[in-house]
Amino acid sequence: MIRRREILALPLLGVVPRAIAQNFHCGILVVGAGGAGLAAALEASAYSDSVVLIEKESFIGGDTLYSGGFFNAPNTEFQNRKGIKDSEEFYLQQITRSANGRGNPKVQTKLAKEAANTLNWLRKNGVTFGDEIYQIYGSGYRRSHKPVTALGSSYVQNLAAACLKNGVSIRTSTRLESFEVLPNQRGFRVTISSKGVSSVITSRALILCAGGFANNPELIRRYVPNLNFKYSDSRGTGEVLQRAIEAGVQVENMDAVECIPEGSILSKYSARLYAMAPGTVFINEDGERFVDEAATRKTISEALIKQGAKRCWTIVDIRSVKRLDKSQQKNLYRAYFAGQVWKNDTLEALCKDINVPFEKVKVSFEQVDPRHRPSVAPFWAVRMYPWIHYTLGGISINEQAECLNKFGIPIPGLYAAGQITGSVHGENRLGGNGLTDAFTFGRIAGKNAARWIKEN
């Protein structure tokens, strides 16, 4: 079990869990202690004094812990101070256009409507956001907010501390093995295991927040057979999603997978330059700009995959580097001194360093909007490889975060939030919407689970 004083040691903390007794009962059981699970547990604990949060890893945070921390929300006070005009309606238009007819329109509308409220909820629970507003890779607009420090771990530390203050029991190294719906809306019978010992929990409500399946090659081959590369920066392995399918939950959009242009699997350092769009240029080894950097993530990943064996690069100037936070800049310079990132005072010299034709790169740069064209020395370059980043398919939910059965009817007391769901993003996710989705529907799931218990 995690204690309040241990939260400050995240993310390096390895926690020795306490075993859960046989035939243990709780009001609300939350599975998965990433962003969605922490939000669900915290919101549920405001209405219920019997909330248990389990996590299969020895530490909490999930993919949120390793994220860049960008959170999309429209029409916020941060945007207003910068003179950025935005609205829920425009945000929703971009979400639905990006989804391309997939997903649940009511769920997408709920996301757009509640995003700013969730941002304020995060602030009330200790997350401090910087004044800068970003348009990141694949986001489509300047509405991405970021914590001042610690990026993704800022959310994890603050929400976990708030959970413990509210009496949430957090159990790490505890894996869900199976669950079944009890008759007459009496709740759920959940089999879990910890250190090889199995236990049974009964709960009145169950919230599934265990992430997607980006790091499960078997499931990727099953649902996306044409995707023939294997690297992933996600921790999602999809076993809870599989257990939900076995329990009769409906799924959708399972063939939709998001890939990103990450660095080499051999690099010890995460040197990400592609995320700071606009201001990046994507070129191949022939010096050709092979995609519009402001396109959707789906379009960019497809264009990168089409390059096949060709070496591909992200090129930026010092302005983009200065927009990185201190930890990201530190990793970038470490990668540079390790010979895994390239920097030079002129674009021509940089092209020579990475062995691409300068004359063709000049032509490619002329295609870029002059306002966003890299032009201030020094110039930086990093290799791009396609990685599986995020699975867009999963459990079908409604706007109340209720899980639907195969007939599209809500399953009483069963909720889901975050990457385990498939009703939000459709065929493409806007950059920065992953955390917005996780925290927003985590909150909704937690509140509605507690309400359902009181009413039933």
C-alpha positions in Angstrom: 0.0 0.0 0.0 1.3 3.5 -0.8 1.5 6.0 2.1 1.3 9.8 1.7 5.0 10.4 2.5 6.0 8.0 -0.3 4.3 10.1 -3.0 7.2 12.5 -2.9 9.5 9.8 -4.0 7.7 9.2 -7.3 8.4 8.2 -10.0 11.4 6.0 -8.9 9.5 4.5 -6.0 9.1 0.7 -5.8 6.4 0.0 -3.3 6.0 -3.3 -1.4 2.3 -3.9 -1.3 0.2 -5.3 1.5 -1.8 -8.4 0.5 -5.6 -8.0 0.2 -7.5 -10.4 2.4 -9.6 -13.1 0.9 -13.3 -12.1 0.4 -12.5 -8.4 0.7 -15.3 -6.0 0.0 -15.3 -2.4 -1.1 -17.7 0.1 -2.4 -15.8 1.1 -5.5 -12.8 -0.7 -7.1 -10.7 1.2 -9.6 -8.3 -0.8 -11.8 -5.2 1.0 -13.1 -3.4 3.8 -11.3 -2.6 6.0 -14.3 -4.1 9.4 -14.9 -7.6 8.1 -15.5 -7.6 5.8 -12.5 -6.2 8.4 -10.1 -8.9 10.9 -11.3 -11.6 8.3 -10.9 -10.5 7.3 -7.4 -10.1 10.8 -6.2 -13.5 12.0 -7.5 -15.2 8.8 -6.2 -13.6 9.4 -2.7 -15.4 12.7 -2.5 -18.7 10.8 -2.3 -17.7 7.4 -1.0 -15.5 6.3 2.0 -14.8 2.9 0.5 -12.5 3.3 -2.6 -9.7 0.9 -3.5 -7.3 1.5 -6.4 -5.2 -1.4 -7.7 -2.2 -1.2 -10.0 -0.3 -4.2 -11.6 3.1 -2.4 -11.5 5.1 -1.8 -8.4 4.6 2.0 -8.9 1.8 4.2 -9.9 1.3 6.5 -12.9 0.9 4.4 -16.0 1.6 6.2 -19.3 0.7 9.5 -17.7 3.9 9.3 -15.6 6.0 9.3 -18.8 3.9 11.7 -20.8 4.9 15.2 -21.9 2.2 16.5 -19.7 0.2 18.5 -22.4 -3.4 18.9 -21.6 -5.9 20.4 -24.1 -8.7 22.7 -22.9 -10.5 25.6 -24.8 -11.3 29.1 -23.7 -9.2 29.1 -20.5 -7.9 32.0 -18.6 -4.4 31.1 -19.8 -5.5 31.4 -23.4 -7.3 34.6 -22.7 -4.2 36.2 -21.2 -2.3 35.3 -24.4 -5.1 36.7 -26.6 -5.9 33.2 -28.0 -9.5 33.0 -29.1 -11.0 29.5 -28.6 -14.3 27.9 -27.8 -15.9 24.6 -26.9 -17.6 24.6 -30.3 -14.3 25.0 -32.3 -12.6 22.4 -30.1 -15.5 20.0 -30.7 -15.3 20.7 -34.5 -11.7 19.7 -34.5 -12.3 16.6 -32.4 -15.1 15.3 -34.7 -13.2 16.2 -37.9 -10.2 14.3 -36.6 -12.4 11.3 -35.6 -13.7 11.1 -39.2 -17.1 9.6 -38.3 -15.9 7.2 -35.7 -16.5 7.3 -31.9 -19.5 8.5 -30.0 -20.6 12.1 -30.8 -22.1 12.5 -27.3 -18.9 11.3 -25.7 -16.9 13.7 -27.9 -19.2 16.6 -27.0 -18.8 15.8 -23.3 -15.0 15.9 -23.6 -15.1 19.4 -25.3 -17.6 20.7 -22.7 -15.8 19.4 -19.6 -12.1 19.9 -20.6 -11.8 23.4 -19.1 -13.6 22.3 -15.9 -11.2 19.4 -15.6 -8.2 21.8 -16.0 -9.6 23.8 -13.0 -10.2 20.6 -11.0 -6.5 19.6 -11.6 -5.4 23.1 -10.4 -7.6 22.8 -7.2 -5.8 19.4 -6.6 -2.3 20.9 -6.7 -1.2 20.9 -10.3 0.4 24.2 -11.2 0.3 25.0 -14.9 2.7 27.4 -16.7 1.5 30.5 -18.5 2.7 29.3 -22.0 0.1 27.8 -24.3 1.4 25.3 -26.9 0.3 24.0 -30.2 2.0 20.6 -30.1 2.5 17.9 -32.7 -0.9 16.9 -34.2 -3.0 19.1 -31.8 -4.4 21.4 -34.5 -4.5 24.5 -32.4 -2.8 26.4 -29.6 -4.6 25.1 -26.5 -2.2 22.7 -24.9 -1.4 23.5 -21.3 1.6 22.0 -19.4 2.5 21.8 -15.7 5.4 24.1 -14.6 7.5 21.1 -13.3 7.7 17.4 -13.6 5.5 17.1 -16.7 3.4 13.9 -16.4 4.6 13.0 -12.9 3.2 16.4 -11.6 -0.3 15.0 -12.2 0.6 11.7 -10.6 2.2 13.1 -7.5 -0.6 15.6 -6.8 -3.6 13.4 -7.5 -2.1 10.4 -5.6 -1.4 12.7 -2.6 -5.0 13.9 -2.8 -6.3 10.3 -3.0 -4.5 9.3 0.1 -5.7 12.4 1.9 -9.2 11.3 1.0 -8.7 7.8 2.3 -8.3 5.9 -1.0 -6.5 2.6 -0.5 -3.8 2.3 -3.2 -2.5 -1.2 -3.8 0.4 -1.8 -6.1 1.8 -5.0 -7.6 -1.9 -6.2 -7.7 -3.2 -7.5 -11.0 -6.8 -8.1 -12.1 -7.2 -11.7 -13.3 -10.9 -11.8 -14.1 -14.3 -10.3 -13.1 -17.9 -11.2 -13.3 -21.1 -9.2 -13.0 -23.2 -10.4 -10.0 -26.9 -11.0 -10.6 -29.6 -8.4 -9.6 -27.2 -5.5 -9.8 -25.4 -6.6 -6.6 -22.0 -5.6 -8.0 -18.9 -7.5 -9.1 -16.8 -10.4 -8.1 -13.2 -9.6 -9.0 -10.3 -12.1 -8.9 -6.9 -10.4 -8.3 -3.4 -11.6 -7.7 -0.4 -10.2 -5.9 3.0 -11.9 -5.6 1.5 -15.1 -6.8 -1.3 -15.1 -4.2 -4.9 -14.9 -5.5 -7.7 -13.1 -3.7 -11.3 -12.2 -4.4 -12.8 -8.7 -4.0 -16.5 -8.0 -4.3 -17.4 -4.4 -5.1 -20.6 -2.5 -5.7 -19.1 -0.6 -8.6 -16.1 -1.2 -10.8 -14.1 1.3 -12.8 -11.7 0.1 -15.5 -8.8 2.4 -16.2 -6.0 0.0 -17.1 -4.8 1.5 -20.4 -4.7 0.3 -23.9 -2.8 -2.5 -25.7 0.0 -0.6 -27.6 2.7 -2.8 -25.9 1.0 -6.1 -26.7 2.4 -7.4 -30.0 -0.2 -10.3 -30.1 -3.2 -7.9 -29.8 -1.6 -5.5 -32.3 -1.2 -8.3 -34.8 -4.8 -9.4 -34.2 -6.5 -6.1 -34.7 -3.9 -4.2 -36.9 -2.3 -7.0 -39.0 -0.8 -4.6 -41.5 1.3 -2.8 -38.8 4.6 -4.6 -39.1 6.8 -2.9 -36.6 7.0 -3.7 -32.9 8.4 -0.8 -30.8 6.2 1.0 -28.4 6.7 3.7 -25.7 3.5 2.7 -23.9 3.1 0.4 -20.9 -0.3 -0.7 -22.0 -0.6 -4.5 -22.4 -4.4 -4.9 -22.8 -5.1 -7.8 -20.4 -7.8 -5.9 -18.5 -9.4 -5.0 -21.9 -9.4 -8.7 -22.8 -11.0 -9.6 -19.5 -13.7 -7.0 -20.2 -14.4 -8.5 -23.6 -14.8 -11.9 -21.9 -17.3 -10.4 -19.5 -19.5 -9.2 -22.3 -18.4 -5.6 -22.8 -18.8 -4.1 -26.3 -15.6 -2.7 -28.0 -15.1 -0.5 -31.0 -12.4 1.1 -33.1 -10.0 -1.7 -32.4 -8.1 -1.3 -35.7 -7.2 2.4 -34.9 -3.6 2.8 -33.6 -1.6 5.9 -33.2 2.1 5.9 -34.1 4.6 8.7 -33.4 8.1 9.5 -34.8 10.2 8.5 -31.8 13.9 8.2 -31.5 16.0 5.0 -31.7 15.3 2.1 -29.4 19.0 2.0 -28.8 19.1 5.5 -27.3 19.2 5.9 -23.5 17.7 9.4 -23.8 14.3 10.5 -24.9 15.2 13.4 -27.3 11.9 14.5 -28.6 11.9 17.4 -31.1 8.9 16.5 -33.2 6.4 17.5 -30.5 7.2 21.3 -30.7 5.2 22.0 -33.8 5.0 24.5 -35.5 8.8 25.0 -35.9 9.8 21.5 -37.0 10.6 20.2 -40.5 10.4 16.4 -41.3 12.7 15.3 -44.1 14.0 12.0 -45.5 17.5 11.0 -46.5 16.9 12.5 -49.9 16.3 15.9 -48.4 12.6 15.8 -49.2 9.9 17.1 -46.9 7.6 14.1 -46.9 4.6 15.4 -44.9 3.1 18.6 -43.6 4.2 18.8 -39.9 0.8 20.4 -39.0 -1.1 17.4 -40.3 -3.0 15.0 -38.1 -1.0 12.3 -36.2 -2.6 9.7 -38.4 -1.4 11.4 -41.6 2.1 12.0 -40.2 2.5 8.4 -39.0 1.3 7.0 -42.4 3.7 9.2 -44.3 6.6 8.1 -42.1 5.7 4.4 -42.5 5.6 4.9 -46.3 9.2 6.0 -46.2 10.1 2.4 -45.5 13.9 1.9 -45.1 14.7 5.6 -45.7 16.3 7.5 -42.9 14.1 10.3 -41.7 14.9 13.3 -39.6 13.3 16.1 -37.5 15.1 19.4 -37.9 14.4 22.4 -35.6 16.3 25.6 -34.6 17.3 26.9 -31.2 13.8 28.5 -30.6 12.2 25.1 -30.5 14.8 23.8 -28.2 14.3 26.7 -25.8 10.6 25.9 -25.7 11.4 22.5 -24.1 11.4 22.3 -20.3 14.6 21.8 -18.4 14.4 18.0 -18.1 13.7 17.7 -21.8 16.6 20.0 -22.7 18.8 18.0 -20.4 18.0 14.8 -22.2 18.5 16.5 -25.5 22.0 17.6 -24.6 22.8 14.2 -23.1 21.8 12.6 -26.4 23.9 15.1 -28.3 27.0 14.4 -26.3 26.3 10.7 -26.8 26.3 11.1 -30.6 22.6 10.4 -30.9 21.5 13.9 -31.8 23.1 16.4 -34.2 23.7 20.2 -33.8 25.5 22.7 -35.9 25.7 26.5 -36.5 24.5 26.4 -40.1 21.9 24.3 -41.8 24.4 23.3 -44.5 26.8 22.0 -41.9 24.0 20.1 -40.2 23.0 18.5 -43.5 26.6 17.4 -44.0 26.6 15.9 -40.4 23.5 13.8 -41.1 24.4 13.0 -44.8 21.5 14.6 -46.6 21.7 16.9 -49.7 21.7 20.5 -48.6 20.4 21.9 -51.8 17.3 19.7 -51.6 16.8 20.5 -47.9 16.8 24.2 -48.9 14.0 23.6 -51.4 12.1 21.7 -48.7 12.5 24.6 -46.2 11.1 27.0 -48.8 7.8 25.0 -48.6 7.4 25.8 -44.9 5.5 28.8 -43.7 8.2 31.5 -43.1 6.7 32.2 -39.6 7.5 28.7 -38.6 10.6 27.9 -40.7 13.7 27.0 -38.6 16.1 29.9 -39.2 17.9 30.8 -36.0 21.2 29.0 -35.3 22.1 26.5 -34.0 20.1 23.9 -35.9 19.3 20.5 -34.4 18.4 17.1 -36.0 17.2 13.8 -34.6 16.4 10.6 -36.3 12.7 9.5 -36.6 11.4 6.0 -36.2 7.8 4.9 -36.1 6.7 3.7 -32.7 3.3 2.5 -31.5 2.2 5.2 -29.1 -1.5 4.9 -28.3 -4.4 2.5 -29.2 -7.6 4.4 -30.0 -9.9 1.4 -29.7 -11.4 -0.2 -26.7 -14.5 -0.4 -24.5 -17.6 1.4 -25.7 -18.8 4.0 -23.2 -21.5 6.6 -23.2 -21.1 10.2 -22.0 -21.5 9.1 -18.4 -18.5 6.8 -18.7 -20.8 3.7 -18.4 -19.6 0.6 -20.1 -22.0 -0.7 -22.8 -22.8 -4.3 -23.4 -23.0 -5.9 -26.9 -26.5 -4.5 -27.4 -25.3 -0.9 -26.6 -27.0 -0.9 -23.1 -25.1 0.3 -20.0 -23.9 -2.3 -17.6 -25.1 -1.2 -14.2 -22.2 -0.2 -11.9 -19.4 -0.7 -14.6 -17.5 2.3 -15.8 -14.3 2.9 -17.8 -12.0 5.8 -18.6 -8.8 6.6 -20.4 -7.0 4.6 -23.1 -9.0 1.4 -22.4 -12.0 3.0 -24.0 -12.7 3.3 -27.7 -15.5 5.9 -28.0 -13.6 9.2 -27.8 -11.0 9.8 -30.5 -12.2 7.9 -33.5 -9.5 7.2 -36.1 -7.2 10.0 -34.9 -6.4 11.6 -31.6 -5.5 15.3 -31.4 -2.2 15.8 -29.7 -2.8 16.8 -26.1 -6.2 15.0 -25.9 -4.9 11.9 -24.3 -4.6 13.4 -20.8 -7.8 15.5 -21.3 -9.7 12.3 -22.1 -8.1 10.4 -19.1 -8.7 13.0 -16.4 -12.1 14.1 -17.7 -13.7 10.7 -18.0 -11.9 9.5 -15.0 -13.7 12.2 -13.0 -17.0 11.4 -14.6 -16.6 7.7 -14.0 -15.7 8.2 -10.3 -18.5 10.6 -9.6 -21.1 8.5 -11.4 -20.0 5.2 -9.7 -20.4 6.8 -6.3 -23.8 8.2 -7.3 -24.9 4.8 -8.7 -24.1 3.1 -5.3 -26.1 5.6 -3.4 -29.1 5.3 -5.7 -29.0 1.5 -5.8 
